[in-house]
Amino acid sequence: MNLKYIYPVIFALVVLLNCFVYADESETVKPALSLETLPRMVKGFPMVLKLTATGKQTVAQMSIFNDKAQIEVVFKTKPPVKESKYVIRSSQEEEVIEASREGDRRDPSYRFRMYVDEGKEVTFLLDLSSLRPVNLNKNIIVDDVPPGKYSIVVSFPFSGMTSNSFDVELIEPSLNEKLFLDKVYKNKTKIWQKWNRILWENDDVSGLDQSLLGEVAKLQLAFHILLSKVLSYKEPLDKDLVESIERSDVPNNLQPEKTFLAWEVAKSIDISFLSPEKEKAFFDENPGLKWRADEVNSGNKSFLRYRKSKPKEDKPQ
């Protein structure tokens, strides 16, 4: 057998095998954490972070309704300002007792974490303005970060997973915006009263006059205003509410969550919202929301979780 013909064949087979190996490696998606938010935000108003975690990893479970999460947020000043860092640390761990032969052992609970399978992703919303630190007397909150331009990064301390860096500008509220915030909180007496509590308590802030607010503050408020309207809506929920949600303006990056909210309300009152084809297309385009749909389809609630029962609205005779 002539070797001069064999060697090229062997070489070609080796190249082909390497192509298969690299193709297989490229299909394996590494765990990642993606951060999105608004590029400009007025202090005191909601600061919604949208975090998407791609498996395979354990992540902190977060909610726009909660003021704690197992995360760390780092603000780093942008040039030409001298470099400074502001670190906001929050925690959502509980001690639990595990019985063993060696005696009781205390470990942090994992009920505030979620495991993401390989090839899957989950998307959470978290209001940074509501994030409570580990220690109110020792740790800073976002209100302590001076106005200015920053890059921000979010991480899970328990795993070391870190998000991409996102550039933001923090803006001091105007006098009119400060007066608006005073109206929002005028009857609040709790030590930690933030936007998440507004939602928790089903306060309807959609009727407050926003005419003197700047466009940035209005944009920050939009999704919270929508949620407060839905959560405080009188019984029964109806098609008018679904259509109202569809007409609402929210930031572009929260459009999928707005559609999901309309879908959840429609689902709760058993009316058609998306056709089966459009519903499949929506969740295929937004796989990070599938975990929310799984909750709803299993009989639980997602954005409607904190809605309290309301008195029935009198219908005209």
Secondary structure, DSSP 4 states (H G I P E B T S, - for coil): --HHHHHHHHHHHHHHHHHHHHHHHHHSPPPEEEEE--SEEETTS--EEEEEEESSEEEE---TT-S--S-EEEEEEPTTSPP-EEEEE-----EEEE--TT--EEEE--TTEEEE-TT-EEEEEEEGGGPPPS-TTTS--GGGSPSEEEEEEEE-TTT--B---EEEEEEPPPHHHHHHHHHHHTT--SSS--HHHHHHTT---TTS--TTS-HHHHHHHHHHHHHHHHHTPPBSP-HHHHHHHHH----GGGHHHHHHHHHHHHHHTT---S-HHHHHHHHHH-GGGHHHHHHHHTT--STTTTPPP-PBPPPP-
